Every structure is written in C-alpha cells, then in structure tokens.
C-alpha cells in the first residue's frame, strides 16, 4: 500500500438542505428493549423455594412503591429537546408562522434582502465585554438565552410547498440587533420568494425587519429582529490560542447542543479583502480554528469565551483526508479522515460592520 497523501475538501459554506430535496440522514439501528429479570417462580425450584420467591417478590414490590422516586436525568430547569418526529412537528409550526409573516409583509422579503445585503456598515451600540468568569453550566444557559435560529421561510422553484431553512444567530444588543453568517441570509438560487425570520428556543417566530450590514468576504452579517428581552452577548477580540471556548448550536437538527474546546489558531485567506476591495493585511477577514463541535445547521451560532463574551461565530468545516491511487483502475480513492477543522468568523469582523454613532 502506497503512503496516504493528504488532500483537502474545500471549505465550502454549508447550508441545511431544503425540505423538498431528499437527504438521507444517518439511520439509527434499532435497540432492543432491555431484558427484564423476573423474580418469582422458576421451573425446577422446590415448592418451599417457590413460596420464598413469591414473598421476596412481594417485598421488592412494596419497597418500590414506598421508596422515593429517583431523580430526573437532569438538573431543574434543564430543557429536554424533542428529537425526530416531534422536532419536525415544531419545525412545521415555525414554517406556518413564517408564512404568516410573509403574507403580512412584516418581514424582509426576497427583493428587499437582495438590496439590503449590499449594505456595508451600520450604527448600533453593543455592550462592553464581561470580565467575570462563568461556570460552563452558566455559559450554557447564557448561550441558550441569546441564541436564535435565523434564516429563510420560502417557496422554492421545484414545488409549490413552503419551506424553512434556518441556521444560527445571536443577540448583540438590547434593540434587536443579531449577528449571523452572510451565507445564512444570502438567498439561495432555489428560493422563488420568501422572507427572513428568526425563532427562539421555544419556537416563537419573529420577523427580520432589516439587514443592517453584511460582508460576503468575512461571512458576517447584522440583522434587525422584532424581538425584545433576549440577553445580548458582548464581542471580544482579546483572545489567544489555548483559551477555553464554548458553542451552543443546532447541528444536523440536534437542538441545544453545547460543546467545549479551545482556540487552536488564527489565519487569513490570501486574496480575501474586507468589502471586496484591496486593503492592508490587518483589515483582511480573520478566521479562528477551534476544537468545539458543530455541523450543518450550526452556522452563525455564537462561540463563547469563559466570561460570556462571543469571540466569533460558526462558519465552516474543513476536512483533510488521505488519498490512494488505484493503479489498476487509474482512480483516486479517498482514504480515512485525518483531521477536521472547525472555522469560526472572528468577532473583529462583526465589529468592522459597526460604525460608532455620531
């Protein structure tokens, strides 16, 4: 066997597939029910032992009835998410609410979005950074409190059904400004018409009323959402490799997934300049490699530091695999995965969209 050569799968921008396009999710093997240990009569026991077994069984039953109920599998106030059919039922409700916002004209529609996404800056006030270290449990609560699902409710060009395509976003001030990825709000080719919406963790749906600023090259955007009472996250740029970080997102329809990791490194794409024009290296969009977990559906979700600030948001996944050349067939066969890179947009590139108020 020849040695593996490392090849990179392009860092393309992942999107959840629309509902009308078939997607074969990983099939879960059915798990047989746990065998139950029967206490009582067993063939071959003597009569005396049968009676003793019956008494023993009754005693256990009494203890079970009188004993205090075991604790739940989670602490108080920890949400339990619905997976599978129940999750799709909630998505159906979100889709119906998004359709109502489209009909009412309260949310930004396709034609408006195509114009507003060209805006390069906005004037908003964001909170100062936090300096008090929080426990991971507190960071999970904070991440959930600021997390919104953001994206499109739309009619596609392949059918007459109404679909939703939502990823992540996070609140950055008390006036309804939220940050997310450019590729989350950039309308896909299959969208015939639709509107931008946001939904919270309880399934409440809000209209996105305006795209305040966006940058295709840094993959950052700021939106205005008609929602109040959500916890804003400060934006922190004073971070280093090795810093602990956390991410709360919805990878592959697994809602409320919370993971921990560290910052691995910072890098820039050669030839990618701020706002598409030539600029100094210092102004080029910066990406952060981190070791937290995410997948399609996580895009735009906040990446938090230990103090509850966001250091950036989920952007892409890059995979390095081995390759082997099959001399008999003259083909290249993909080998095992070597490493998976999780790339985040830096908070600095969100701040570059914001101009100080006059």
LINHU-V491358 format. One record per pair of residues at least 24 apart in sequence whose ideal C-beta (glycine too) atoms are under 6 Angstrom apart, sorted by the first residue. I is the first residue (numbers start at 1). GAP is how many residues later the second one is. D is the distance in whole Angstrom. If there is no record, write none. Layout:
# LINHU-V491358
I/GAP/D, I/GAP/D
This chain:
# LINHU-V491358
4/318/3, 4/331/5, 5/318/5, 6/314/5, 6/332/6, 7/316/5, 8/312/5, 9/310/4, 11/305/5, 11/307/4, 13/170/4, 13/303/6, 14/282/4, 16/149/6, 16/280/6, 16/281/5, 18/138/6, 18/145/5, 18/147/6, 19/144/4, 20/136/6, 20/138/5, 20/139/5, 81/174/5, 81/175/5, 90/113/5, 94/70/6, 94/105/5, 94/109/6, 94/111/6, 95/67/6, 95/69/5, 97/108/4, 98/55/3, 98/66/6, 98/99/5, 98/107/6, 99/63/5, 101/94/6, 101/96/6, 101/106/5, 102/93/4, 106/101/4, 107/88/4, 107/89/6, 107/90/6, 107/100/4, 107/101/6, 108/88/5, 108/100/5, 109/86/5, 110/77/6, 110/83/5, 110/84/6, 113/74/6, 116/95/4, 117/94/5, 117/97/5, 119/94/5, 120/155/5, 121/92/5, 121/232/6, 121/234/5, 122/90/4, 122/91/4, 122/100/6, 123/232/5, 123/234/5, 124/49/6, 124/53/5, 124/230/6, 126/46/5, 126/47/5, 127/105/5, 127/107/5, 129/105/4, 129/107/5, 129/180/5, 130/104/6, 130/177/4, 130/178/5, 130/179/6, 133/173/5, 133/174/6, 134/174/5, 139/107/5, 139/165/6, 140/118/5, 142/166/5, 143/105/3, 143/161/6, 144/57/6, 144/104/6, 145/86/4, 146/24/5, 146/25/5, 146/85/5, 146/87/5, 147/101/6, 148/30/6, 148/50/5, 148/52/6, 149/50/5, 150/30/5, 150/34/6, 150/48/5, 151/33/6, 152/42/5, 153/41/5, 153/42/6, 153/44/5, 154/37/5, 154/40/3, 155/37/5, 155/38/5, 156/34/5, 157/33/5, 157/35/5, 167/132/4, 167/133/5, 168/81/5, 168/130/6, 168/132/4, 168/133/3, 169/131/5, 170/63/5, 170/132/4, 171/59/4, 171/61/5, 172/60/5, 173/59/5, 174/58/6, 176/48/6, 176/49/5, 176/51/6, 177/45/6, 178/45/5, 178/47/5, 179/43/5, 179/171/5, 180/41/6, 180/120/3, 181/38/5, 181/118/5, 181/119/4, 182/32/5, 182/34/5, 182/37/5, 182/39/5, 183/36/6, 184/115/5, 184/116/5, 185/36/5, 198/27/5, 213/140/4, 217/55/5, 217/59/6, 217/68/5, 218/67/4, 218/131/4, 219/96/5, 219/126/5, 220/125/5, 220/129/5, 220/130/5, 222/131/5, 233/69/6, 233/77/4, 234/75/5, 235/75/6, 235/112/4, 235/115/6, 235/116/6, 236/69/6, 236/73/4, 236/75/5, 236/111/6, 237/110/5, 237/111/5, 239/72/5, 241/24/6, 244/62/5, 245/45/6, 245/58/5, 245/60/6, 246/58/5, 247/45/4, 247/56/5, 249/45/5, 249/49/4, 249/52/4, 250/47/5, 251/43/5, 251/44/4, 251/46/5, 251/47/5, 252/43/5, 252/45/6, 259/33/5, 259/34/4, 261/29/5, 261/30/3, 261/31/4, 262/29/6, 263/27/6, 264/25/4, 264/27/6, 265/24/5, 285/64/5, 286/60/4, 287/56/5, 288/24/6, 288/56/4, 288/58/5, 289/52/6, 290/52/5, 290/54/6, 303/41/5, 310/37/6, 311/36/5, 312/32/4, 312/33/5, 312/34/5, 312/35/5, 313/32/5, 315/28/5, 315/29/6, 315/30/5, 316/27/5
